[in-house]
Amino acid sequence: MPGMVSGRAGRRQPEAGRGGARTAAPPRRDRVQVGRLGRHRHQRPAGSEQGTPYSRRVTLVLAGAPLGDPADASPRLRDALEKADVIAAEDTRRLFRLASDLGLRVPGRVVRHDDATEEAGTPALVEELRAGRTVLLVTDGGMPSVSDPGYRLVAAAVAAGILVTCVPGPSAVTTALALSGLPTDRFCFEGFLPRKPGERRRALTELRDERRTLVLFEAPHRLAATLADAAEILGPDRPAAACREMTKTYEETRRGTLAELAGWAADGVRGEITLVIAGAPKAIADADPEALAVAVQARERAGTDRKAAIAEVARETGLPKRIVYAAVVAAR
């Protein structure tokens, strides 16, 4: 969904000196001072986070939260929840439930930070960071700012020269990719497709020739329509997987063609969904109409009837059958 990171500056261990053991002064927190050439003191480039952030007080911490099973929480997440001065949570109730499941007490101040409050609440959190307080950003599940609140706060903190670090954790994107059984060497994440049907179809059309494996999020009430559009535009035989309720009680991964998954979703599906769709196969001569027609003719000469030949070429290229058929008609 490592060593432990503390949100508070700790004391350095005693060091042996010429006169015996002595205690070194606590580390001084970095002062951000931009000079003429946009460089901080100590010759650190603006936005740079050189050094090991765990050796000094961190400020903005992005925390990967369990997708469903609280047992996926890392020791570092537990430590960060107990030591943060401020916790910005997508859903405060879910945060307290997670803390309860983990047997933790959350002493820091908890504020809501979701899609509705992110823009308005970011300046106040930046002021907390400027004051030297540790702010922990947690979403309902997975990594903050990945199709979840957090991007604006990270961008504002970086612009203010504030140190940003991360407590790595679960991610729905990589979890679904691993579960899908589809190629994982190259992939692209498209988040949520547009809600309006026309815009969604245009977005899918732009992705039709994408060779990398596609990873998408989708709401359960739009899943059937999205899969139906994907089957028509990307090709009904394109392999895909629908990962539902990952790490939760009713976890399910459905694998098949886009047409098969569209049929499965037609009756309604519940839960959080991550779709993984195989990338487009290498198109015959980049799907040139003349090349498509030649490919169909070659199969016909080998004894395959035209309808089956068109279906084979469409499957191999990842193109809709109507496009292959149009190429055959145009070549007459």
C-alpha positions as CSV (number, residue, x, y, z in Angstrom):
1,M,0.0,0.0,0.0
2,P,12.2,1.8,6.9
3,G,13.2,3.5,9.7
4,M,10.8,5.5,11.8
5,V,10.4,9.2,11.1
6,S,9.6,11.6,13.9
7,G,7.8,14.8,13.4
8,R,9.7,16.4,16.3
9,A,13.3,17.4,16.6
10,G,15.1,15.0,18.8
11,R,18.2,15.4,20.9
12,R,21.6,14.4,19.7
13,Q,23.4,11.6,21.5
14,P,26.3,12.5,23.9
15,E,29.6,12.8,22.1
16,A,33.0,12.0,23.5
17,G,35.1,15.0,23.7
18,R,38.6,15.8,25.1
19,G,37.1,16.6,28.5
20,G,34.7,13.6,28.6
21,A,31.2,13.1,27.4
22,R,29.3,16.2,26.4
23,T,25.9,16.8,24.9
24,A,25.9,18.6,21.5
25,A,23.4,21.4,21.0
26,P,20.2,20.4,19.2
27,P,20.4,20.9,15.4
28,R,19.3,24.3,14.2
29,R,16.3,24.3,11.9
30,D,17.1,25.6,8.4
31,R,16.3,29.2,7.8
32,V,15.0,29.9,4.3
33,Q,16.7,33.0,2.9
34,V,16.6,33.5,-0.8
35,G,19.5,35.4,-2.3
36,R,20.1,37.3,-5.5
37,L,20.4,34.2,-7.7
38,G,17.4,32.4,-6.1
39,R,19.7,30.3,-3.8
40,H,19.2,29.6,-0.1
41,R,22.0,30.0,2.4
42,H,24.5,27.2,2.4
43,Q,24.3,27.2,-1.5
44,R,21.2,25.0,-1.6
45,P,19.3,25.5,-4.9
46,A,15.7,26.8,-4.4
47,G,13.4,23.8,-3.9
48,S,16.3,21.5,-3.1
49,E,16.0,19.0,-0.2
50,Q,19.5,17.8,0.1
51,G,20.6,15.7,2.9
52,T,18.6,13.1,4.9
53,P,15.3,14.7,6.0
54,Y,14.9,12.2,8.8
55,S,18.0,13.6,10.6
56,R,16.2,16.9,11.4
57,R,12.7,18.2,12.0
58,V,10.5,17.6,9.0
59,T,7.6,19.9,8.2
60,L,5.1,18.7,5.6
61,V,4.8,14.9,5.6
62,L,2.7,13.0,3.0
63,A,1.5,9.8,4.4
64,G,0.3,6.7,2.5
65,A,-2.7,5.3,4.3
66,P,-4.1,1.8,4.0
67,L,-6.5,1.2,1.2
68,G,-8.7,-0.9,3.4
69,D,-6.9,-3.2,5.8
70,P,-5.5,-1.2,8.8
71,A,-2.8,-3.9,9.2
72,D,-1.1,-2.4,6.1
73,A,-0.2,0.8,8.1
74,S,3.6,1.0,8.4
75,P,5.4,1.6,11.7
76,R,6.4,5.0,10.3
77,L,2.8,6.0,9.7
78,R,1.9,5.0,13.3
79,D,4.8,7.2,14.6
80,A,3.9,10.1,12.3
81,L,0.2,10.0,13.5
82,E,1.3,10.2,17.1
83,K,3.9,13.0,16.7
84,A,2.4,15.4,14.1
85,D,1.4,18.8,15.3
86,V,-1.4,19.1,12.8
87,I,-3.0,16.3,10.8
88,A,-4.8,17.4,7.6
89,A,-7.2,14.5,6.8
90,E,-9.5,14.0,3.8
91,D,-12.1,12.5,6.2
92,T,-11.6,13.2,9.9
93,R,-14.0,10.4,10.9
94,R,-12.0,7.8,8.9
95,L,-8.8,9.1,10.4
96,F,-10.0,8.6,13.9
97,R,-11.3,5.2,13.0
98,L,-7.9,4.2,11.6
99,A,-6.2,5.5,14.7
100,S,-8.7,3.5,16.8
101,D,-8.0,0.4,14.8
102,L,-4.3,0.9,15.3
103,G,-4.7,1.5,19.0
104,L,-3.2,5.0,18.7
105,R,-3.9,8.3,20.3
106,V,-3.8,11.3,18.0
107,P,-2.6,14.3,20.1
108,G,-2.2,16.7,17.2
109,R,-4.9,19.1,15.9
110,V,-7.0,17.5,13.2
111,V,-8.4,19.5,10.3
112,R,-10.5,18.6,7.3
113,H,-8.6,18.8,4.0
114,D,-10.7,17.4,1.2
115,D,-11.7,18.4,-2.4
116,A,-14.2,21.0,-1.1
117,T,-11.8,22.6,1.5
118,E,-8.3,22.1,-0.1
119,E,-8.1,25.4,-2.0
120,A,-9.4,27.5,0.9
121,G,-7.5,25.6,3.6
122,T,-4.1,25.5,2.0
123,P,-2.9,29.0,3.1
124,A,-3.7,28.3,6.8
125,L,-1.7,25.0,6.6
126,V,1.2,26.8,5.0
127,E,1.2,29.3,7.9
128,E,1.4,26.3,10.3
129,L,4.4,25.1,8.4
130,R,6.0,28.5,8.4
131,A,5.6,28.5,12.2
132,G,7.7,25.4,12.4
133,R,4.9,22.9,13.0
134,T,4.8,19.5,11.4
135,V,1.8,18.9,9.2
136,L,0.8,15.4,8.3
137,L,-1.3,15.0,5.2
138,V,-3.5,11.8,5.1
139,T,-6.2,10.8,2.6
140,D,-8.9,8.1,2.9
141,G,-6.5,5.6,1.4
142,G,-3.4,5.6,-0.7
143,M,-1.0,8.4,-1.4
144,P,-2.0,12.0,-1.1
145,S,-2.2,14.2,-4.2
146,V,-2.7,11.1,-6.5
147,S,-6.3,11.8,-7.6
148,D,-6.8,12.9,-4.0
149,P,-6.3,16.2,-2.1
150,G,-2.7,17.3,-1.6
151,Y,-1.4,18.7,-4.8
152,R,-2.1,22.4,-3.9
153,L,-0.6,22.0,-0.5
154,V,2.6,20.4,-1.8
155,A,3.0,23.0,-4.5
156,A,2.4,25.8,-2.0
157,A,4.9,24.3,0.5
158,V,7.5,23.9,-2.2
159,A,7.0,27.5,-3.4
160,A,7.5,28.7,0.2
161,G,10.8,26.8,0.6
162,I,9.3,24.4,3.1
163,L,10.7,20.9,3.4
164,V,8.4,18.2,2.1
165,T,8.9,14.5,2.8
166,C,6.9,11.3,2.6
167,V,6.0,8.3,4.6
168,P,5.6,5.8,1.7
169,G,2.6,3.5,1.8
170,P,-0.1,1.8,-0.2
171,S,-1.2,3.0,-3.7
172,A,-4.3,1.8,-5.5
173,V,-2.5,2.5,-8.8
174,T,0.4,0.1,-8.3
175,T,-1.6,-2.5,-6.4
176,A,-4.2,-2.8,-9.2
177,L,-1.4,-2.9,-11.8
178,A,0.3,-5.8,-10.0
179,L,-3.0,-7.6,-9.6
180,S,-4.1,-7.2,-13.2
181,G,-1.9,-9.7,-14.9
182,L,-1.2,-7.2,-17.6
183,P,2.3,-5.8,-18.6
184,T,3.8,-3.6,-15.9
185,D,7.1,-2.5,-17.4
186,R,5.5,0.6,-18.8
187,F,2.2,2.2,-17.8
188,C,0.4,5.5,-17.5
189,F,-2.1,6.7,-15.0
190,E,-5.0,8.7,-16.2
191,G,-6.9,9.2,-13.0
192,F,-10.7,9.7,-13.4
193,L,-12.0,10.1,-16.9
194,P,-14.4,13.0,-17.6
195,R,-17.9,12.5,-16.2
196,K,-19.8,13.8,-19.3
197,P,-20.3,11.1,-21.9
198,G,-19.0,13.2,-24.8
199,E,-15.9,14.3,-23.0
200,R,-15.2,10.8,-21.8
201,R,-15.4,9.4,-25.3
202,R,-13.0,12.0,-26.6
203,A,-10.6,11.2,-23.8
204,L,-10.7,7.5,-24.7
205,T,-10.2,8.3,-28.3
206,E,-7.0,10.2,-27.4
207,L,-5.8,7.1,-25.5
208,R,-6.7,4.6,-28.3
209,D,-3.2,4.4,-29.6
210,E,-1.4,4.5,-26.2
211,R,1.0,1.5,-26.1
212,R,1.5,1.6,-22.4
213,T,-0.8,-0.2,-19.9
214,L,-3.6,2.2,-18.8
215,V,-4.6,2.6,-15.2
216,L,-7.9,4.5,-14.4
217,F,-10.1,5.3,-11.4
218,E,-13.8,5.1,-11.9
219,A,-16.9,5.6,-9.7
220,P,-19.2,2.5,-9.5
221,H,-22.2,4.3,-10.9
222,R,-20.3,5.3,-14.0
223,L,-18.3,2.0,-14.5
224,A,-20.7,0.3,-16.9
225,A,-20.9,3.3,-19.2
226,T,-17.1,3.8,-19.1
227,L,-16.4,0.1,-19.9
228,A,-19.0,0.2,-22.8
229,D,-17.3,3.3,-24.3
230,A,-13.9,1.7,-23.8
231,A,-15.0,-1.5,-25.6
232,E,-16.3,0.5,-28.5
233,I,-13.4,2.9,-28.8
234,L,-10.4,0.9,-27.7
235,G,-11.7,-2.4,-29.1
236,P,-13.9,-5.0,-27.5
237,D,-11.2,-7.6,-27.4
238,R,-8.7,-5.4,-25.5
239,P,-7.6,-7.2,-22.3
240,A,-8.4,-5.5,-19.1
241,A,-9.0,-5.9,-15.3
242,A,-11.4,-4.3,-12.9
243,C,-10.0,-4.3,-9.3
244,R,-12.7,-3.7,-6.8
245,E,-12.4,-3.1,-3.0
246,M,-8.7,-3.9,-2.9
247,T,-7.5,-5.2,0.5
248,K,-11.0,-5.1,1.9
249,T,-13.4,-7.9,2.8
250,Y,-15.1,-8.2,-0.6
251,E,-12.0,-7.7,-2.7
252,E,-12.5,-8.9,-6.3
253,T,-10.4,-8.7,-9.5
254,R,-12.3,-9.3,-12.7
255,R,-10.1,-10.1,-15.7
256,G,-11.3,-10.4,-19.3
257,T,-11.8,-8.4,-22.5
258,L,-13.4,-4.9,-22.3
259,A,-16.6,-6.3,-23.8
260,E,-16.7,-9.0,-21.1
261,L,-16.1,-6.5,-18.3
262,A,-18.8,-4.2,-19.8
263,G,-21.3,-7.1,-19.7
264,W,-20.3,-7.8,-16.1
265,A,-20.7,-4.2,-15.0
266,A,-24.1,-3.7,-16.8
267,D,-26.1,-5.0,-13.8
268,G,-24.3,-2.6,-11.4
269,V,-21.1,-2.9,-9.3
270,R,-20.4,-1.5,-5.8
271,G,-17.2,-0.4,-4.2
272,E,-14.1,1.5,-5.2
273,I,-12.9,0.5,-8.6
274,T,-9.5,0.7,-10.3
275,L,-9.4,-0.2,-14.0
276,V,-6.3,-1.5,-15.7
277,I,-6.4,-1.8,-19.6
278,A,-3.8,-3.3,-21.8
279,G,-2.0,-0.9,-24.1
280,A,-2.7,-0.8,-27.8
281,P,-0.9,-3.5,-29.8
282,K,1.5,-2.3,-32.5
283,A,-0.9,-1.2,-35.3
284,I,-0.2,-2.6,-38.7
285,A,1.7,0.2,-40.5
286,D,0.4,2.6,-37.9
287,A,-3.2,1.7,-38.8
288,D,-2.8,3.1,-42.3
289,P,-6.2,2.3,-44.1
290,E,-4.4,0.8,-47.1
291,A,-2.3,-1.5,-44.9
292,L,-5.5,-2.5,-43.0
293,A,-7.2,-3.5,-46.3
294,V,-4.1,-5.4,-47.4
295,A,-4.1,-7.3,-44.1
296,V,-7.7,-8.3,-44.5
297,Q,-7.2,-9.3,-48.2
298,A,-4.2,-11.5,-47.2
299,R,-6.5,-13.4,-44.7
300,E,-9.2,-13.8,-47.3
301,R,-6.8,-15.3,-49.8
302,A,-5.8,-17.8,-47.1
303,G,-9.4,-18.9,-46.8
304,T,-10.8,-16.7,-44.1
305,D,-14.2,-15.1,-44.8
306,R,-14.2,-11.3,-44.9
307,K,-16.1,-10.8,-41.6
308,A,-13.7,-13.1,-39.7
309,A,-10.7,-11.5,-41.4
310,I,-11.9,-8.0,-40.4
311,A,-12.4,-9.2,-36.8
312,E,-8.9,-10.7,-36.7
313,V,-7.2,-7.5,-38.0
314,A,-9.2,-5.4,-35.5
315,R,-8.1,-7.6,-32.6
316,E,-4.5,-7.6,-33.6
317,T,-4.4,-3.8,-34.1
318,G,-6.6,-2.9,-31.2
319,L,-8.8,-0.9,-33.6
320,P,-12.6,-1.0,-33.7
321,K,-13.9,-3.3,-36.4
322,R,-15.8,-0.4,-38.0
323,I,-12.5,1.3,-38.8
324,V,-11.1,-1.8,-40.4
325,Y,-14.3,-2.4,-42.3
326,A,-14.2,1.2,-43.6
327,A,-10.6,0.7,-44.8
328,V,-11.7,-2.4,-46.7
329,V,-14.7,-0.6,-48.3
330,A,-12.5,2.4,-49.2
331,A,-10.0,0.1,-50.9
332,R,-12.5,-1.4,-53.4
